[in-house]
Amino acid sequence: MPSNANQQSDMPLYFAYKRKSVNYEHKETFHSHLGVEVLLIHQGKGTMIVNNRSYDIKPGMLCIFQPYQLHHLQLDYADGQCFERSIAIFEPNLFETYFEKWPALHVFYQFISMGKLPFPCLYEADGRGLLDGVFQNMHDRLRSFPEAEGQEEISLFLVLLFRSLKQAWDHSKEHAFSYQPRRRNHQVENILSWIEAHYKEPYRLDDMADSLHLSPYHLSHLFKEATGVSISEYMATRRIHQSVMLLTTTNKPISIIAEEVGLTNCSYFCKLFKSHMGITPYQYRKKWTGH
């Protein structure tokens, strides 16, 4: 099945069904999101690094990333391997009221959104194809339902998705009923929150440090120690991640996309994009359109 990203920018869901990466696309990338990401892997090999722990990427693997949780993918494309996955990314606070009618499901929703997850990944989580079916149904409906019904359709999709997630989670011997309390709002999450709010602007370490009431040295050291990358490296990756989304879901000129991710020099943006993605923004958009 071809991939299908949600292209209605005003809808509070980023969605794709069986999106494929081939020929060393996204061979290595790290990022986080403002919302929760549910990732179901259909094909692929490589390594997923979360919270300084490594997990082998395998078909049937389910990954759950909480708001601002960094995850690092290292993909193996040897022997013609393909990385195929379905994705749903959403802001949990926008949909919590839809879960209040079902108390047990509501508790699980809160746990997944902000609880202390013992592990971010489940293997062989979709043995009966329930999660795949929920994603496929949304994929089929996304192309036809009226925009005015978007919020309702997304809420129904998320309720069905979390119902299937709960079954997979509770069925796992390692995770069963381990609904632990909320995570602490760690300082690194405050840094990531600041980056999320300001990455579309020119970046200055001193401005970030003043805003977060930390010294520039302590800020840089704290972030590097927790994530393994520098703030500038993460900022660059976040901008490239956003530019990829804009290149594939809008027709905006590349110069405008550069400005919208905080880089006013279009030549520098193209150079940075190529250093991360291996091809220029124009080539990436042309390749995507070709797919």
C-alpha atoms as an extended CHARMM CRD file, in Angstrom:
* protein
*
       291  EXT
         1         1  MET       CA              0.0000000000        0.0000000000        0.0000000000  PROA      1               0.0000000000
         2         2  PRO       CA              1.3010000000        3.4980000000       -0.6730000000  PROA      2               0.0000000000
         3         3  SER       CA              1.9750000000        5.8720000000        2.1740000000  PROA      3               0.0000000000
         4         4  ASN       CA             -0.5860000000        8.5100000000        2.9950000000  PROA      4               0.0000000000
         5         5  ALA       CA              0.3740000000       11.4740000000        5.1610000000  PROA      5               0.0000000000
         6         6  ASN       CA             -2.3040000000       13.7240000000        6.5510000000  PROA      6               0.0000000000
         7         7  GLN       CA             -2.1720000000       16.8710000000        4.4330000000  PROA      7               0.0000000000
         8         8  GLN       CA             -4.8300000000       18.9510000000        6.1910000000  PROA      8               0.0000000000
         9         9  SER       CA             -2.5510000000       21.1890000000        8.2380000000  PROA      9               0.0000000000
        10        10  ASP       CA             -5.3840000000       22.4290000000       10.4720000000  PROA      10              0.0000000000
        11        11  MET       CA             -6.1870000000       18.8940000000       11.6290000000  PROA      11              0.0000000000
        12        12  PRO       CA             -4.4450000000       18.0310000000       14.9160000000  PROA      12              0.0000000000
        13        13  LEU       CA             -3.0890000000       14.6930000000       13.7080000000  PROA      13              0.0000000000
        14        14  TYR       CA             -0.0410000000       13.7080000000       11.7040000000  PROA      14              0.0000000000
        15        15  PHE       CA             -0.8520000000       10.3730000000       10.1080000000  PROA      15              0.0000000000
        16        16  ALA       CA              0.7100000000        7.9630000000        7.6400000000  PROA      16              0.0000000000
        17        17  TYR       CA             -0.1130000000        4.3820000000        6.7330000000  PROA      17              0.0000000000
        18        18  LYS       CA              2.6310000000        2.0340000000        5.5250000000  PROA      18              0.0000000000
        19        19  ARG       CA              5.0260000000        4.8100000000        4.5810000000  PROA      19              0.0000000000
        20        20  LYS       CA              8.1820000000        3.4070000000        2.9950000000  PROA      20              0.0000000000
        21        21  SER       CA             11.7840000000        4.6090000000        3.0920000000  PROA      21              0.0000000000
        22        22  VAL       CA             14.2370000000        3.0360000000        0.6650000000  PROA      22              0.0000000000
        23        23  ASN       CA             17.7290000000        3.6590000000       -0.7310000000  PROA      23              0.0000000000
        24        24  TYR       CA             19.2020000000        4.9280000000        2.5540000000  PROA      24              0.0000000000
        25        25  GLU       CA             16.5420000000        7.6060000000        3.2100000000  PROA      25              0.0000000000
        26        26  HSD       CA             16.5650000000        8.6690000000        6.8700000000  PROA      26              0.0000000000
        27        27  LYS       CA             19.3990000000        6.1950000000        7.5130000000  PROA      27              0.0000000000
        28        28  GLU       CA             20.0810000000        7.8920000000       10.8410000000  PROA      28              0.0000000000
        29        29  THR       CA             17.8620000000       10.4530000000       12.5080000000  PROA      29              0.0000000000
        30        30  PHE       CA             16.9160000000       11.6230000000       15.9890000000  PROA      30              0.0000000000
        31        31  HSD       CA             14.0100000000       13.8160000000       16.9790000000  PROA      31              0.0000000000
        32        32  SER       CA             11.1510000000       14.3570000000       19.4130000000  PROA      32              0.0000000000
        33        33  HSD       CA              7.6040000000       15.6660000000       19.0600000000  PROA      33              0.0000000000
        34        34  LEU       CA              5.3130000000       18.0190000000       20.9120000000  PROA      34              0.0000000000
        35        35  GLY       CA              2.7160000000       15.2410000000       21.0600000000  PROA      35              0.0000000000
        36        36  VAL       CA              2.5340000000       11.4720000000       21.4810000000  PROA      36              0.0000000000
        37        37  GLU       CA              3.8220000000        9.3220000000       18.6020000000  PROA      37              0.0000000000
        38        38  VAL       CA              2.5390000000        5.7950000000       17.9880000000  PROA      38              0.0000000000
        39        39  LEU       CA              4.8020000000        3.9680000000       15.5340000000  PROA      39              0.0000000000
        40        40  LEU       CA              3.9640000000        0.5290000000       14.0980000000  PROA      40              0.0000000000
        41        41  ILE       CA              6.8060000000       -1.0390000000       12.0910000000  PROA      41              0.0000000000
        42        42  HSD       CA              5.8090000000       -3.3350000000        9.2210000000  PROA      42              0.0000000000
        43        43  GLN       CA              9.2450000000       -3.9090000000        7.6600000000  PROA      43              0.0000000000
        44        44  GLY       CA             12.7920000000       -2.9280000000        8.4920000000  PROA      44              0.0000000000
        45        45  LYS       CA             16.0330000000       -3.6110000000       10.3060000000  PROA      45              0.0000000000
        46        46  GLY       CA             18.2540000000       -1.4410000000       12.4440000000  PROA      46              0.0000000000
        47        47  THR       CA             18.4240000000        0.0250000000       15.9330000000  PROA      47              0.0000000000
        48        48  MET       CA             16.1180000000        2.2800000000       17.9400000000  PROA      48              0.0000000000
        49        49  ILE       CA             17.7850000000        4.1910000000       20.7950000000  PROA      49              0.0000000000
        50        50  VAL       CA             15.5350000000        5.6410000000       23.5000000000  PROA      50              0.0000000000
        51        51  ASN       CA             16.6380000000        6.8050000000       26.9570000000  PROA      51              0.0000000000
        52        52  ASN       CA             20.1690000000        5.5330000000       26.1980000000  PROA      52              0.0000000000
        53        53  ARG       CA             18.8670000000        1.9920000000       25.5990000000  PROA      53              0.0000000000
        54        54  SER       CA             19.0070000000        0.1640000000       22.2740000000  PROA      54              0.0000000000
        55        55  TYR       CA             16.2050000000       -1.8930000000       20.7430000000  PROA      55              0.0000000000
        56        56  ASP       CA             16.4980000000       -3.9920000000       17.5910000000  PROA      56              0.0000000000
        57        57  ILE       CA             14.0730000000       -2.8080000000       14.9270000000  PROA      57              0.0000000000
        58        58  LYS       CA             11.9110000000       -5.7260000000       13.7500000000  PROA      58              0.0000000000
        59        59  PRO       CA              8.6450000000       -6.1650000000       11.8070000000  PROA      59              0.0000000000
        60        60  GLY       CA              5.6390000000       -6.1290000000       14.1360000000  PROA      60              0.0000000000
        61        61  MET       CA              7.3710000000       -3.7940000000       16.5830000000  PROA      61              0.0000000000
        62        62  LEU       CA              5.2510000000       -1.1330000000       18.2930000000  PROA      62              0.0000000000
        63        63  CYS       CA              6.9010000000        2.0210000000       19.6590000000  PROA      63              0.0000000000
        64        64  ILE       CA              5.2990000000        4.7010000000       21.8230000000  PROA      64              0.0000000000
        65        65  PHE       CA              7.0900000000        8.0200000000       22.2720000000  PROA      65              0.0000000000
        66        66  GLN       CA              5.8080000000       10.5170000000       24.8060000000  PROA      66              0.0000000000
        67        67  PRO       CA              5.9010000000       14.3170000000       24.3740000000  PROA      67              0.0000000000
        68        68  TYR       CA              9.4630000000       15.6020000000       23.9530000000  PROA      68              0.0000000000
        69        69  GLN       CA             10.9560000000       12.1000000000       24.2380000000  PROA      69              0.0000000000
        70        70  LEU       CA             14.0280000000       11.8770000000       22.0350000000  PROA      70              0.0000000000
        71        71  HSD       CA             14.3090000000        8.7730000000       19.8750000000  PROA      71              0.0000000000
        72        72  HSD       CA             17.2250000000        7.8940000000       17.6350000000  PROA      72              0.0000000000
        73        73  LEU       CA             16.8280000000        5.6210000000       14.6000000000  PROA      73              0.0000000000
        74        74  GLN       CA             19.7110000000        3.8860000000       12.8550000000  PROA      74              0.0000000000
        75        75  LEU       CA             18.3450000000        1.9930000000        9.8270000000  PROA      75              0.0000000000
        76        76  ASP       CA             19.9830000000       -0.9110000000        8.0160000000  PROA      76              0.0000000000
        77        77  TYR       CA             19.3510000000       -0.8580000000        4.2620000000  PROA      77              0.0000000000
        78        78  ALA       CA             21.6980000000       -3.7570000000        3.3870000000  PROA      78              0.0000000000
        79        79  ASP       CA             20.4080000000       -6.3190000000        0.8610000000  PROA      79              0.0000000000
        80        80  GLY       CA             17.6780000000       -3.9970000000       -0.3710000000  PROA      80              0.0000000000
        81        81  GLN       CA             15.9780000000       -3.5990000000        3.0190000000  PROA      81              0.0000000000
        82        82  CYS       CA             12.9680000000       -1.2660000000        3.2110000000  PROA      82              0.0000000000
        83        83  PHE       CA             11.7510000000        0.6260000000        6.2800000000  PROA      83              0.0000000000
        84        84  GLU       CA              7.9370000000        0.6020000000        6.2790000000  PROA      84              0.0000000000
        85        85  ARG       CA              5.8730000000        2.0200000000        9.1310000000  PROA      85              0.0000000000
        86        86  SER       CA              2.5360000000        3.5160000000       10.1330000000  PROA      86              0.0000000000
        87        87  ILE       CA              2.5520000000        6.6830000000       12.2530000000  PROA      87              0.0000000000
        88        88  ALA       CA              0.1150000000        8.6960000000       14.3480000000  PROA      88              0.0000000000
        89        89  ILE       CA              1.2830000000       11.8570000000       16.1480000000  PROA      89              0.0000000000
        90        90  PHE       CA             -1.1670000000       13.9640000000       18.1560000000  PROA      90              0.0000000000
        91        91  GLU       CA             -1.3900000000       16.3620000000       21.1050000000  PROA      91              0.0000000000
        92        92  PRO       CA             -2.9230000000       14.2460000000       23.9310000000  PROA      92              0.0000000000
        93        93  ASN       CA             -4.5880000000       17.1280000000       25.7880000000  PROA      93              0.0000000000
        94        94  LEU       CA             -6.7870000000       17.9020000000       22.7760000000  PROA      94              0.0000000000
        95        95  PHE       CA             -8.4990000000       14.5210000000       22.8840000000  PROA      95              0.0000000000
        96        96  GLU       CA             -8.5950000000       13.5330000000       26.5550000000  PROA      96              0.0000000000
        97        97  THR       CA            -12.2750000000       14.4280000000       26.9890000000  PROA      97              0.0000000000
        98        98  TYR       CA            -13.2170000000       11.8410000000       24.3410000000  PROA      98              0.0000000000
        99        99  PHE       CA            -11.8360000000        9.0910000000       26.6050000000  PROA      99              0.0000000000
       100       100  GLU       CA            -13.6540000000       10.1100000000       29.7960000000  PROA      100             0.0000000000
       101       101  LYS       CA            -16.6880000000        7.9730000000       28.8990000000  PROA      101             0.0000000000
       102       102  TRP       CA            -14.5630000000        4.8290000000       29.2900000000  PROA      102             0.0000000000
       103       103  PRO       CA            -12.7750000000        4.9940000000       32.6860000000  PROA      103             0.0000000000
       104       104  ALA       CA            -10.3390000000        2.0760000000       32.1520000000  PROA      104             0.0000000000
       105       105  LEU       CA             -9.3830000000        3.2950000000       28.6830000000  PROA      105             0.0000000000
       106       106  HSD       CA             -9.0490000000        6.8410000000       30.0380000000  PROA      106             0.0000000000
       107       107  VAL       CA             -6.5710000000        5.7020000000       32.6910000000  PROA      107             0.0000000000
       108       108  PHE       CA             -4.5510000000        3.8840000000       30.0320000000  PROA      108             0.0000000000
       109       109  TYR       CA             -4.6230000000        6.9610000000       27.7630000000  PROA      109             0.0000000000
       110       110  GLN       CA             -3.2540000000        9.1390000000       30.5750000000  PROA      110             0.0000000000
       111       111  PHE       CA             -0.6170000000        6.5260000000       31.3690000000  PROA      111             0.0000000000
       112       112  ILE       CA              0.6060000000        6.3370000000       27.7690000000  PROA      112             0.0000000000
       113       113  SER       CA              0.6060000000       10.1260000000       27.4440000000  PROA      113             0.0000000000
       114       114  MET       CA              2.4510000000       11.0360000000       30.6420000000  PROA      114             0.0000000000
       115       115  GLY       CA              2.9600000000        7.9070000000       32.7540000000  PROA      115             0.0000000000
       116       116  LYS       CA              6.2470000000        6.2420000000       33.5550000000  PROA      116             0.0000000000
       117       117  LEU       CA              6.5610000000        3.7170000000       30.7280000000  PROA      117             0.0000000000
       118       118  PRO       CA              8.9120000000        0.8490000000       31.6500000000  PROA      118             0.0000000000
       119       119  PHE       CA              9.8410000000        0.3930000000       27.9780000000  PROA      119             0.0000000000
       120       120  PRO       CA              8.9710000000        2.3720000000       24.8510000000  PROA      120             0.0000000000
       121       121  CYS       CA              8.8030000000       -0.6730000000       22.5520000000  PROA      121             0.0000000000
       122       122  LEU       CA              6.7280000000       -3.8530000000       22.3030000000  PROA      122             0.0000000000
       123       123  TYR       CA              7.6910000000       -6.7410000000       20.0300000000  PROA      123             0.0000000000
       124       124  GLU       CA              5.1390000000       -8.8670000000       18.1590000000  PROA      124             0.0000000000
       125       125  ALA       CA              2.5080000000       -6.4390000000       19.4050000000  PROA      125             0.0000000000
       126       126  ASP       CA              0.0810000000       -6.8960000000       16.5120000000  PROA      126             0.0000000000
       127       127  GLY       CA             -0.1020000000      -10.6420000000       16.0650000000  PROA      127             0.0000000000
       128       128  ARG       CA             -3.8140000000      -10.4960000000       15.2080000000  PROA      128             0.0000000000
       129       129  GLY       CA             -3.4990000000       -7.4560000000       12.9500000000  PROA      129             0.0000000000
       130       130  LEU       CA             -5.7450000000       -5.2390000000       15.0910000000  PROA      130             0.0000000000
       131       131  LEU       CA             -3.4720000000       -2.1910000000       15.0210000000  PROA      131             0.0000000000
       132       132  ASP       CA             -2.8240000000       -2.5500000000       11.2980000000  PROA      132             0.0000000000
       133       133  GLY       CA             -6.5720000000       -2.7060000000       10.7390000000  PROA      133             0.0000000000
       134       134  VAL       CA             -7.1700000000        0.4970000000       12.7150000000  PROA      134             0.0000000000
       135       135  PHE       CA             -4.4840000000        2.3380000000       10.7300000000  PROA      135             0.0000000000
       136       136  GLN       CA             -5.7670000000        1.0080000000        7.3960000000  PROA      136             0.0000000000
       137       137  ASN       CA             -9.3350000000        2.0230000000        8.1900000000  PROA      137             0.0000000000
       138       138  MET       CA             -8.2030000000        5.5780000000        8.9990000000  PROA      138             0.0000000000
       139       139  HSD       CA             -6.1080000000        5.6220000000        5.8250000000  PROA      139             0.0000000000
       140       140  ASP       CA             -9.1540000000        4.6720000000        3.7480000000  PROA      140             0.0000000000
       141       141  ARG       CA            -11.4500000000        7.1870000000        5.4500000000  PROA      141             0.0000000000
       142       142  LEU       CA             -8.9560000000       10.0600000000        5.4650000000  PROA      142             0.0000000000
       143       143  ARG       CA             -9.3090000000       10.5110000000        1.7100000000  PROA      143             0.0000000000
       144       144  SER       CA            -13.0800000000       10.8850000000        1.7690000000  PROA      144             0.0000000000
       145       145  PHE       CA            -14.5040000000       12.3260000000        4.9860000000  PROA      145             0.0000000000
       146       146  PRO       CA            -15.5340000000       16.0290000000        4.9930000000  PROA      146             0.0000000000
       147       147  GLU       CA            -13.1040000000       18.4420000000        6.6210000000  PROA      147             0.0000000000
       148       148  ALA       CA            -15.8520000000       19.5730000000        8.9880000000  PROA      148             0.0000000000
       149       149  GLU       CA            -15.9210000000       16.0530000000       10.4510000000  PROA      149             0.0000000000
       150       150  GLY       CA            -12.1570000000       15.9040000000       10.9440000000  PROA      150             0.0000000000
       151       151  GLN       CA            -12.1120000000       16.2670000000       14.7320000000  PROA      151             0.0000000000
       152       152  GLU       CA            -14.7890000000       13.6070000000       15.1500000000  PROA      152             0.0000000000
       153       153  GLU       CA            -13.0440000000       11.1750000000       12.8010000000  PROA      153             0.0000000000
       154       154  ILE       CA             -9.6870000000       11.6550000000       14.5270000000  PROA      154             0.0000000000
       155       155  SER       CA            -11.2070000000       11.1330000000       17.9730000000  PROA      155             0.0000000000
       156       156  LEU       CA            -12.8880000000        7.8990000000       16.8180000000  PROA      156             0.0000000000
       157       157  PHE       CA             -9.6050000000        6.7290000000       15.3010000000  PROA      157             0.0000000000
       158       158  LEU       CA             -7.7060000000        7.4490000000       18.5370000000  PROA      158             0.0000000000
       159       159  VAL       CA            -10.2850000000        5.6730000000       20.7000000000  PROA      159             0.0000000000
       160       160  LEU       CA            -10.0580000000        2.5750000000       18.4910000000  PROA      160             0.0000000000
       161       161  LEU       CA             -6.2610000000        2.8540000000       18.3570000000  PROA      161             0.0000000000
       162       162  PHE       CA             -5.9060000000        3.0460000000       22.1430000000  PROA      162             0.0000000000
       163       163  ARG       CA             -8.3690000000        0.2300000000       22.6400000000  PROA      163             0.0000000000
       164       164  SER       CA             -6.1450000000       -1.9750000000       20.4730000000  PROA      164             0.0000000000
       165       165  LEU       CA             -3.0030000000       -0.5980000000       22.1440000000  PROA      165             0.0000000000
       166       166  LYS       CA             -4.3900000000       -1.4730000000       25.5640000000  PROA      166             0.0000000000
       167       167  GLN       CA             -5.0800000000       -5.0450000000       24.4620000000  PROA      167             0.0000000000
       168       168  ALA       CA             -1.5260000000       -5.3790000000       23.1280000000  PROA      168             0.0000000000
       169       169  TRP       CA             -0.0270000000       -3.7860000000       26.2500000000  PROA      169             0.0000000000
       170       170  ASP       CA             -2.0240000000       -5.8630000000       28.7260000000  PROA      170             0.0000000000
       171       171  HSD       CA             -1.2740000000       -9.0320000000       26.7620000000  PROA      171             0.0000000000
       172       172  SER       CA              2.4630000000       -8.4490000000       27.1190000000  PROA      172             0.0000000000
       173       173  LYS       CA              3.9210000000      -10.3300000000       30.0870000000  PROA      173             0.0000000000
       174       174  GLU       CA              6.5690000000       -7.6580000000       30.5650000000  PROA      174             0.0000000000
       175       175  HSD       CA              4.1540000000       -4.7380000000       30.7030000000  PROA      175             0.0000000000
       176       176  ALA       CA              0.8570000000       -6.0970000000       31.9670000000  PROA      176             0.0000000000
       177       177  PHE       CA             -0.9800000000       -3.6170000000       34.2110000000  PROA      177             0.0000000000
       178       178  SER       CA              2.2240000000       -1.7140000000       35.0260000000  PROA      178             0.0000000000
       179       179  TYR       CA              0.4840000000        1.6740000000       34.9360000000  PROA      179             0.0000000000
       180       180  GLN       CA              2.9960000000        3.7230000000       36.8840000000  PROA      180             0.0000000000
       181       181  PRO       CA              2.5160000000        7.3870000000       37.9200000000  PROA      181             0.0000000000
       182       182  ARG       CA              3.2740000000       10.4750000000       35.8870000000  PROA      182             0.0000000000
       183       183  ARG       CA              6.8110000000       11.3190000000       34.8600000000  PROA      183             0.0000000000
       184       184  ARG       CA              8.6150000000       14.2830000000       36.3670000000  PROA      184             0.0000000000
       185       185  ASN       CA              8.9470000000       17.3230000000       34.1270000000  PROA      185             0.0000000000
       186       186  HSD       CA             12.7140000000       16.9740000000       33.7940000000  PROA      186             0.0000000000
       187       187  GLN       CA             14.8730000000       20.0020000000       32.9880000000  PROA      187             0.0000000000
       188       188  VAL       CA             15.7370000000       18.4950000000       29.6020000000  PROA      188             0.0000000000
       189       189  GLU       CA             12.0350000000       18.4040000000       28.7580000000  PROA      189             0.0000000000
       190       190  ASN       CA             11.9050000000       22.1250000000       29.5830000000  PROA      190             0.0000000000
       191       191  ILE       CA             14.7650000000       22.6700000000       27.1370000000  PROA      191             0.0000000000
       192       192  LEU       CA             12.9870000000       20.6260000000       24.4620000000  PROA      192             0.0000000000
       193       193  SER       CA              9.7970000000       22.5740000000       25.1240000000  PROA      193             0.0000000000
       194       194  TRP       CA             11.6950000000       25.8510000000       24.6220000000  PROA      194             0.0000000000
       195       195  ILE       CA             13.2070000000       24.5360000000       21.3640000000  PROA      195             0.0000000000
       196       196  GLU       CA              9.7700000000       23.4740000000       20.1320000000  PROA      196             0.0000000000
       197       197  ALA       CA              8.4550000000       26.9820000000       20.7520000000  PROA      197             0.0000000000
       198       198  HSD       CA             11.4510000000       28.8100000000       19.2430000000  PROA      198             0.0000000000
       199       199  TYR       CA             13.1450000000       26.6360000000       16.5800000000  PROA      199             0.0000000000
       200       200  LYS       CA             11.4910000000       28.7110000000       13.8380000000  PROA      200             0.0000000000
       201       201  GLU       CA             13.4850000000       31.7310000000       15.0390000000  PROA      201             0.0000000000
       202       202  PRO       CA             17.2260000000       32.4880000000       14.8240000000  PROA      202             0.0000000000
       203       203  TYR       CA             18.8880000000       30.5100000000       17.6130000000  PROA      203             0.0000000000
       204       204  ARG       CA             21.0310000000       32.0580000000       20.3610000000  PROA      204             0.0000000000
       205       205  LEU       CA             22.2060000000       29.9770000000       23.3100000000  PROA      205             0.0000000000
       206       206  ASP       CA             22.2340000000       33.0260000000       25.6090000000  PROA      206             0.0000000000
       207       207  ASP       CA             18.5460000000       33.7120000000       24.9040000000  PROA      207             0.0000000000
       208       208  MET       CA             17.6380000000       30.1260000000       25.7780000000  PROA      208             0.0000000000
       209       209  ALA       CA             19.7630000000       30.1880000000       28.9230000000  PROA      209             0.0000000000
       210       210  ASP       CA             18.1840000000       33.4670000000       30.1200000000  PROA      210             0.0000000000
       211       211  SER       CA             14.6820000000       32.1530000000       29.4560000000  PROA      211             0.0000000000
       212       212  LEU       CA             15.3160000000       28.9090000000       31.3630000000  PROA      212             0.0000000000
       213       213  HSD       CA             17.3090000000       30.5790000000       34.1810000000  PROA      213             0.0000000000
       214       214  LEU       CA             20.3900000000       28.4410000000       33.5710000000  PROA      214             0.0000000000
       215       215  SER       CA             23.9390000000       29.3240000000       32.6220000000  PROA      215             0.0000000000
       216       216  PRO       CA             24.8520000000       28.6270000000       28.9720000000  PROA      216             0.0000000000
       217       217  TYR       CA             27.5190000000       26.1250000000       30.0830000000  PROA      217             0.0000000000
       218       218  HSD       CA             25.1830000000       24.2310000000       32.4400000000  PROA      218             0.0000000000
       219       219  LEU       CA             22.4250000000       24.2440000000       29.8190000000  PROA      219             0.0000000000
       220       220  SER       CA             24.7010000000       22.7930000000       27.1240000000  PROA      220             0.0000000000
       221       221  HSD       CA             26.2500000000       20.2210000000       29.4560000000  PROA      221             0.0000000000
       222       222  LEU       CA             22.8780000000       19.0930000000       30.8250000000  PROA      222             0.0000000000
       223       223  PHE       CA             21.4110000000       18.5830000000       27.3510000000  PROA      223             0.0000000000
       224       224  LYS       CA             24.4410000000       16.7870000000       25.9200000000  PROA      224             0.0000000000
       225       225  GLU       CA             24.6710000000       14.4840000000       28.9380000000  PROA      225             0.0000000000
       226       226  ALA       CA             20.9820000000       13.5130000000       28.7180000000  PROA      226             0.0000000000
       227       227  THR       CA             20.6280000000       13.1750000000       24.9330000000  PROA      227             0.0000000000
       228       228  GLY       CA             24.1070000000       12.4640000000       23.5790000000  PROA      228             0.0000000000
       229       229  VAL       CA             23.9290000000       15.3800000000       21.1110000000  PROA      229             0.0000000000
       230       230  SER       CA             24.5300000000       19.1200000000       21.3760000000  PROA      230             0.0000000000
       231       231  ILE       CA             21.7030000000       21.6600000000       21.4080000000  PROA      231             0.0000000000
       232       232  SER       CA             22.8140000000       23.0280000000       18.0270000000  PROA      232             0.0000000000
       233       233  GLU       CA             22.8110000000       19.5140000000       16.5350000000  PROA      233             0.0000000000
       234       234  TYR       CA             19.3310000000       18.8520000000       17.8520000000  PROA      234             0.0000000000
       235       235  MET       CA             18.1030000000       22.2650000000       16.6880000000  PROA      235             0.0000000000
       236       236  ALA       CA             19.4080000000       21.5820000000       13.1810000000  PROA      236             0.0000000000
       237       237  THR       CA             17.7700000000       18.1510000000       13.1220000000  PROA      237             0.0000000000
       238       238  ARG       CA             14.4540000000       19.5780000000       14.3550000000  PROA      238             0.0000000000
       239       239  ARG       CA             14.5080000000       22.1540000000       11.5760000000  PROA      239             0.0000000000
       240       240  ILE       CA             15.2820000000       19.5140000000        8.9400000000  PROA      240             0.0000000000
       241       241  HSD       CA             12.5080000000       17.2800000000       10.3150000000  PROA      241             0.0000000000
       242       242  GLN       CA             10.0060000000       20.1480000000        9.9920000000  PROA      242             0.0000000000
       243       243  SER       CA             11.2480000000       21.0750000000        6.5270000000  PROA      243             0.0000000000
       244       244  VAL       CA             10.7530000000       17.4710000000        5.3600000000  PROA      244             0.0000000000
       245       245  MET       CA              7.1530000000       17.6570000000        6.5620000000  PROA      245             0.0000000000
       246       246  LEU       CA              6.6120000000       20.9530000000        4.7230000000  PROA      246             0.0000000000
       247       247  LEU       CA              8.2670000000       19.6830000000        1.5310000000  PROA      247             0.0000000000
       248       248  THR       CA              6.0220000000       16.6340000000        1.4400000000  PROA      248             0.0000000000
       249       249  THR       CA              2.7130000000       18.1400000000        2.5780000000  PROA      249             0.0000000000
       250       250  THR       CA              2.7360000000       21.6450000000        1.0090000000  PROA      250             0.0000000000
       251       251  ASN       CA              3.6590000000       23.3710000000       -2.2620000000  PROA      251             0.0000000000
       252       252  LYS       CA              5.4960000000       26.2100000000       -0.5150000000  PROA      252             0.0000000000
       253       253  PRO       CA              8.6820000000       27.4660000000       -2.2360000000  PROA      253             0.0000000000
       254       254  ILE       CA             11.9140000000       26.1930000000       -0.7230000000  PROA      254             0.0000000000
       255       255  SER       CA             12.9660000000       29.7300000000        0.2340000000  PROA      255             0.0000000000
       256       256  ILE       CA              9.7580000000       30.1520000000        2.2490000000  PROA      256             0.0000000000
       257       257  ILE       CA             10.2460000000       26.7720000000        3.9420000000  PROA      257             0.0000000000
       258       258  ALA       CA             13.7740000000       27.8390000000        4.9120000000  PROA      258             0.0000000000
       259       259  GLU       CA             12.3810000000       30.9740000000        6.5690000000  PROA      259             0.0000000000
       260       260  GLU       CA              9.6340000000       29.0160000000        8.3220000000  PROA      260             0.0000000000
       261       261  VAL       CA             12.1980000000       26.7580000000       10.0150000000  PROA      261             0.0000000000
       262       262  GLY       CA             14.2900000000       29.6780000000       11.2160000000  PROA      262             0.0000000000
       263       263  LEU       CA             16.9220000000       29.8870000000        8.4570000000  PROA      263             0.0000000000
       264       264  THR       CA             16.8020000000       33.1020000000        6.4590000000  PROA      264             0.0000000000
       265       265  ASN       CA             19.7360000000       32.1150000000        4.2410000000  PROA      265             0.0000000000
       266       266  CYS       CA             18.2940000000       29.7330000000        1.6590000000  PROA      266             0.0000000000
       267       267  SER       CA             21.7120000000       28.5960000000        0.4220000000  PROA      267             0.0000000000
       268       268  TYR       CA             22.7340000000       27.6140000000        3.9460000000  PROA      268             0.0000000000
       269       269  PHE       CA             19.4090000000       25.8110000000        4.4200000000  PROA      269             0.0000000000
       270       270  CYS       CA             19.9770000000       23.7700000000        1.2310000000  PROA      270             0.0000000000
       271       271  LYS       CA             23.5160000000       22.9130000000        2.3280000000  PROA      271             0.0000000000
       272       272  LEU       CA             22.3170000000       21.8650000000        5.8000000000  PROA      272             0.0000000000
       273       273  PHE       CA             19.4690000000       19.8180000000        4.3180000000  PROA      273             0.0000000000
       274       274  LYS       CA             21.8150000000       17.9790000000        1.9660000000  PROA      274             0.0000000000
       275       275  SER       CA             24.2670000000       17.2260000000        4.7950000000  PROA      275             0.0000000000
       276       276  HSD       CA             21.4280000000       15.5540000000        6.7350000000  PROA      276             0.0000000000
       277       277  MET       CA             19.4010000000       13.9460000000        3.9550000000  PROA      277             0.0000000000
       278       278  GLY       CA             21.9990000000       13.2950000000        1.2400000000  PROA      278             0.0000000000
       279       279  ILE       CA             20.0890000000       15.2420000000       -1.4170000000  PROA      279             0.0000000000
       280       280  THR       CA             18.8790000000       18.8210000000       -1.8660000000  PROA      280             0.0000000000
       281       281  PRO       CA             15.3930000000       19.9780000000       -0.7950000000  PROA      281             0.0000000000
       282       282  TYR       CA             14.3830000000       20.2440000000       -4.4620000000  PROA      282             0.0000000000
       283       283  GLN       CA             15.5760000000       16.7110000000       -5.1950000000  PROA      283             0.0000000000
       284       284  TYR       CA             13.8210000000       15.4080000000       -2.0840000000  PROA      284             0.0000000000
       285       285  ARG       CA             10.4900000000       17.0000000000       -3.0690000000  PROA      285             0.0000000000
       286       286  LYS       CA             10.8200000000       15.7510000000       -6.6590000000  PROA      286             0.0000000000
       287       287  LYS       CA             11.5830000000       12.2220000000       -5.4260000000  PROA      287             0.0000000000
       288       288  TRP       CA              8.6430000000       12.3230000000       -3.0160000000  PROA      288             0.0000000000
       289       289  THR       CA              6.2840000000       13.5650000000       -5.7620000000  PROA      289             0.0000000000
       290       290  GLY       CA              7.5670000000       10.7810000000       -7.9910000000  PROA      290             0.0000000000
       291       291  HSD       CA              6.6130000000        8.2020000000       -5.3280000000  PROA      291             0.0000000000
